[in-house]
Amino acid sequence: MDEDQIADFWNLFKEYIDKKQIELAAESFVDLLADYGVEDSTLINTLGSDRFLDNAINYYLDTDAEYNDDDDTDEEY
């Protein structure tokens, strides 16, 4: 799976996810991708497609680039 497919899948399904659960869903999605063998470099190339997905990828990769635990903003997705 390439970065465009990952972004397409996420953007398709995120519209149906409860807003309160979107961050957890993004983290679960990234974990699933990693479990199925998606390379870290592919995840890195996916960055920039969606802020929730970006945060989940950064969290998975253990980077602090965009992920912030104190970010309590309630922006629309």
VEXSE-672444 format. One record per residue (C-alpha): residue number from 0; residue in three letters; x, y, z. Coordinates in Angstrom, 3 decimals, always signed. Each point is the difference from the previous one (the first is absolute). Layout:
<num=NUM | residuo=ALA | xx=X | yy=Y | zz=Z>
...
//
This chain:
<num=0 | residuo=MET | xx=+0.000 | yy=+0.000 | zz=+0.000>
<num=1 | residuo=ASP | xx=+1.394 | yy=+3.392 | zz=-0.905>
<num=2 | residuo=GLU | xx=-0.491 | yy=+3.372 | zz=+1.660>
<num=3 | residuo=ASP | xx=-2.740 | yy=+1.099 | zz=-2.409>
<num=4 | residuo=GLN | xx=-2.045 | yy=-3.125 | zz=+0.733>
<num=5 | residuo=ILE | xx=+0.441 | yy=+0.461 | zz=+3.745>
<num=6 | residuo=ALA | xx=-1.203 | yy=+3.607 | zz=-0.209>
<num=7 | residuo=ASP | xx=-2.918 | yy=-0.995 | zz=-2.234>
<num=8 | residuo=PHE | xx=-1.154 | yy=-2.761 | zz=+2.384>
<num=9 | residuo=TRP | xx=+0.294 | yy=+2.249 | zz=+3.022>
<num=10 | residuo=ASN | xx=-1.814 | yy=+2.922 | zz=-1.636>
<num=11 | residuo=LEU | xx=-2.783 | yy=-2.293 | zz=-1.183>
<num=12 | residuo=PHE | xx=-0.709 | yy=-1.542 | zz=+3.393>
<num=13 | residuo=LYS | xx=+0.733 | yy=+2.901 | zz=+2.348>
<num=14 | residuo=GLU | xx=-3.243 | yy=+1.664 | zz=-1.046>
<num=15 | residuo=TYR | xx=-1.901 | yy=-2.853 | zz=+1.686>
<num=16 | residuo=ILE | xx=+1.970 | yy=-0.033 | zz=+3.246>
<num=17 | residuo=ASP | xx=-1.416 | yy=+1.655 | zz=+3.102>
<num=18 | residuo=LYS | xx=+1.843 | yy=+3.279 | zz=+0.509>
<num=19 | residuo=LYS | xx=+0.758 | yy=-0.971 | zz=+3.605>
<num=20 | residuo=GLN | xx=+1.761 | yy=-3.162 | zz=-1.183>
<num=21 | residuo=ILE | xx=+1.888 | yy=+1.287 | zz=-3.037>
<num=22 | residuo=GLU | xx=+3.409 | yy=+0.229 | zz=+1.675>
<num=23 | residuo=LEU | xx=-0.257 | yy=-3.527 | zz=+1.371>
<num=24 | residuo=ALA | xx=-1.221 | yy=-1.255 | zz=-3.371>
<num=25 | residuo=ALA | xx=+2.964 | yy=+1.627 | zz=-1.752>
<num=26 | residuo=GLU | xx=+2.429 | yy=-1.618 | zz=+2.440>
<num=27 | residuo=SER | xx=-1.660 | yy=-3.388 | zz=-0.484>
<num=28 | residuo=PHE | xx=+0.144 | yy=+0.440 | zz=-3.773>
<num=29 | residuo=VAL | xx=+3.729 | yy=+0.766 | zz=+0.093>
<num=30 | residuo=ASP | xx=+0.617 | yy=-2.966 | zz=+2.322>
<num=31 | residuo=LEU | xx=-1.884 | yy=-2.244 | zz=-2.421>
<num=32 | residuo=LEU | xx=+2.055 | yy=+1.283 | zz=-2.923>
<num=33 | residuo=ALA | xx=+3.205 | yy=-0.725 | zz=+1.912>
<num=34 | residuo=ASP | xx=-1.251 | yy=-3.478 | zz=+0.927>
<num=35 | residuo=TYR | xx=-0.568 | yy=-0.708 | zz=-3.678>
<num=36 | residuo=GLY | xx=+3.537 | yy=+1.038 | zz=-0.860>
<num=37 | residuo=VAL | xx=-0.322 | yy=+3.552 | zz=-1.256>
<num=38 | residuo=GLU | xx=+3.483 | yy=+1.484 | zz=+0.203>
<num=39 | residuo=ASP | xx=+0.776 | yy=+2.992 | zz=+2.217>
<num=40 | residuo=SER | xx=+1.209 | yy=+1.877 | zz=-3.074>
<num=41 | residuo=THR | xx=-3.434 | yy=-0.431 | zz=-1.602>
<num=42 | residuo=LEU | xx=-1.665 | yy=+1.336 | zz=+3.138>
<num=43 | residuo=ILE | xx=+2.369 | yy=+2.970 | zz=-0.016>
<num=44 | residuo=ASN | xx=-0.893 | yy=+0.690 | zz=-3.634>
<num=45 | residuo=THR | xx=-3.688 | yy=-0.003 | zz=+0.989>
<num=46 | residuo=LEU | xx=+0.502 | yy=+2.954 | zz=+2.345>
<num=47 | residuo=GLY | xx=-1.850 | yy=+3.111 | zz=-1.083>
<num=48 | residuo=SER | xx=-3.191 | yy=-1.668 | zz=-1.153>
<num=49 | residuo=ASP | xx=-2.000 | yy=+0.435 | zz=+3.224>
<num=50 | residuo=ARG | xx=+0.828 | yy=+1.429 | zz=+3.423>
<num=51 | residuo=PHE | xx=-1.487 | yy=-2.938 | zz=+1.930>
<num=52 | residuo=LEU | xx=+1.883 | yy=-2.491 | zz=-2.120>
<num=53 | residuo=ASP | xx=+3.166 | yy=+2.112 | zz=+0.311>
<num=54 | residuo=ASN | xx=-0.275 | yy=-0.012 | zz=+3.790>
<num=55 | residuo=ALA | xx=-0.546 | yy=-3.769 | zz=+0.058>
<num=56 | residuo=ILE | xx=+2.981 | yy=-0.621 | zz=-2.282>
<num=57 | residuo=ASN | xx=+2.236 | yy=+2.270 | zz=+2.057>
<num=58 | residuo=TYR | xx=-1.183 | yy=-1.715 | zz=+3.178>
<num=59 | residuo=TYR | xx=+0.699 | yy=-3.438 | zz=-1.508>
<num=60 | residuo=LEU | xx=+3.438 | yy=+1.072 | zz=-1.197>
<num=61 | residuo=ASP | xx=+0.623 | yy=+1.615 | zz=+3.407>
<num=62 | residuo=THR | xx=+0.763 | yy=+3.407 | zz=-1.456>
<num=63 | residuo=ASP | xx=-1.065 | yy=+3.343 | zz=+1.382>
<num=64 | residuo=ALA | xx=-0.228 | yy=+1.772 | zz=-3.351>
<num=65 | residuo=GLU | xx=-3.726 | yy=+0.712 | zz=+0.102>
<num=66 | residuo=TYR | xx=-1.388 | yy=-2.167 | zz=+2.772>
<num=67 | residuo=ASN | xx=-0.919 | yy=+1.864 | zz=+3.167>
<num=68 | residuo=ASP | xx=-1.787 | yy=-1.637 | zz=+2.957>
<num=69 | residuo=ASP | xx=-1.070 | yy=+3.408 | zz=+1.261>
<num=70 | residuo=ASP | xx=-1.806 | yy=+0.868 | zz=-3.227>
<num=71 | residuo=ASP | xx=-3.645 | yy=+0.145 | zz=+1.062>
<num=72 | residuo=THR | xx=-1.232 | yy=+1.894 | zz=-3.024>
<num=73 | residuo=ASP | xx=-3.302 | yy=-1.168 | zz=-1.353>
<num=74 | residuo=GLU | xx=+0.466 | yy=+0.884 | zz=-3.657>
<num=75 | residuo=GLU | xx=-2.257 | yy=-1.437 | zz=-2.641>
<num=76 | residuo=TYR | xx=+1.384 | yy=-2.721 | zz=-2.188>
//
